[in-house]
Amino acid sequence: MVDIRIYGKLRQYLKETETDQGGILKLSVDPEETVEALLARIGIPLDAVYTIFLNSKLLVSRSKMACWMRYPQVRKNPLDWELDIVVKAGDRIGLFGRDMAALVV
């Protein structure tokens, strides 16, 4: 299982019953399933996402300030939206929409 926290207007893509009481979507992942494939499966379009955190580290952001914010990062370049990172059981993903940009970057 992975825990996915979805913030801001990105929640419009989910049914209310899909998350637990803490607003966390819990999903089983397929072997070799990537972040991009997971987003497609839950129905959140990439262009609606502004920032993604993976296990409390910045994975990607659309903000050019992301490199300067000193978040621990998954990769060297958080502006690279190549989302071929394989998701595994126990991972935690945070998804922030464009309306939540000021809170994270």
C-alpha positions as CSV (number, residue, x, y, z in Angstrom):
1,M,0.0,0.0,0.0
2,V,1.0,3.6,-0.6
3,D,-0.4,6.6,1.1
4,I,-1.3,9.5,-1.1
5,R,-2.2,12.9,0.4
6,I,-3.9,15.2,-2.1
7,Y,-4.1,18.9,-1.4
8,G,-6.1,21.8,-2.8
9,K,-8.3,21.6,-5.9
10,L,-6.7,18.3,-6.9
11,R,-9.2,16.7,-4.5
12,Q,-11.9,17.4,-7.1
13,Y,-10.6,14.4,-9.0
14,L,-11.4,12.0,-6.2
15,K,-14.6,10.5,-4.9
16,E,-15.2,11.4,-1.3
17,T,-15.3,7.7,-0.4
18,E,-11.8,7.0,-1.8
19,T,-9.9,8.6,1.1
20,D,-9.8,7.7,4.8
21,Q,-10.9,10.0,7.5
22,G,-7.5,11.7,7.4
23,G,-7.9,12.5,3.7
24,I,-5.4,9.9,2.7
25,L,-5.9,7.7,-0.3
26,K,-4.4,4.3,0.3
27,L,-3.7,2.1,-2.7
28,S,-2.0,-1.1,-3.6
29,V,0.7,-0.7,-6.2
30,D,1.4,-2.9,-9.1
31,P,5.0,-4.2,-9.5
32,E,7.1,-1.6,-11.5
33,E,4.2,1.0,-11.3
34,T,5.6,4.5,-11.7
35,V,4.5,7.7,-10.2
36,E,3.1,8.8,-13.6
37,A,1.2,5.5,-14.0
38,L,-0.2,5.9,-10.5
39,L,-1.5,9.4,-11.2
40,A,-3.1,8.2,-14.4
41,R,-4.8,5.3,-12.6
42,I,-6.3,7.6,-9.9
43,G,-7.4,10.1,-12.6
44,I,-5.3,13.2,-11.8
45,P,-3.9,14.9,-14.9
46,L,-0.2,15.8,-14.7
47,D,-0.9,19.4,-15.9
48,A,-3.0,20.0,-12.8
49,V,-0.2,19.0,-10.4
50,Y,2.2,21.7,-9.3
51,T,4.5,19.9,-6.8
52,I,5.0,16.2,-5.8
53,F,6.7,15.0,-2.7
54,L,7.8,11.4,-2.4
55,N,8.6,10.1,1.2
56,S,8.9,13.7,2.4
57,K,11.4,14.7,-0.3
58,L,10.7,17.0,-3.2
59,L,10.3,14.9,-6.4
60,V,9.2,17.6,-8.8
61,S,7.8,21.1,-9.0
62,R,6.8,23.6,-11.6
63,S,8.4,26.5,-9.6
64,K,11.8,27.6,-10.7
65,M,12.4,28.5,-7.0
66,A,12.3,24.8,-6.0
67,C,16.0,24.4,-6.3
68,W,16.5,27.2,-3.8
69,M,14.0,26.1,-1.2
70,R,16.4,23.6,0.4
71,Y,13.9,20.8,0.6
72,P,15.6,17.3,0.6
73,Q,15.2,16.2,-3.0
74,V,14.7,12.8,-4.7
75,R,16.7,13.9,-7.7
76,K,19.1,16.7,-8.4
77,N,16.7,18.6,-10.8
78,P,13.2,19.0,-9.4
79,L,12.1,20.7,-12.6
80,D,12.5,17.4,-14.5
81,W,9.0,16.0,-14.8
82,E,10.1,12.6,-16.0
83,L,8.0,10.6,-13.5
84,D,9.4,7.1,-14.2
85,I,10.2,6.6,-10.5
86,V,8.9,3.2,-9.4
87,V,6.5,3.4,-6.4
88,K,6.8,0.7,-3.8
89,A,4.7,-0.4,-0.8
90,G,5.2,1.9,2.1
91,D,5.8,5.0,0.0
92,R,4.1,8.3,0.9
93,I,3.2,10.7,-1.9
94,G,2.1,14.3,-1.5
95,L,0.3,16.0,-4.4
96,F,-0.2,19.8,-4.5
97,G,-2.2,21.6,-7.1
98,R,-1.5,24.9,-8.7
99,D,-3.8,26.6,-6.1
100,M,-1.5,25.3,-3.3
101,A,1.8,26.4,-4.9
102,A,2.6,29.2,-2.4
103,L,2.4,26.7,0.5
104,V,5.2,24.5,-0.8
105,V,7.5,26.6,-3.0
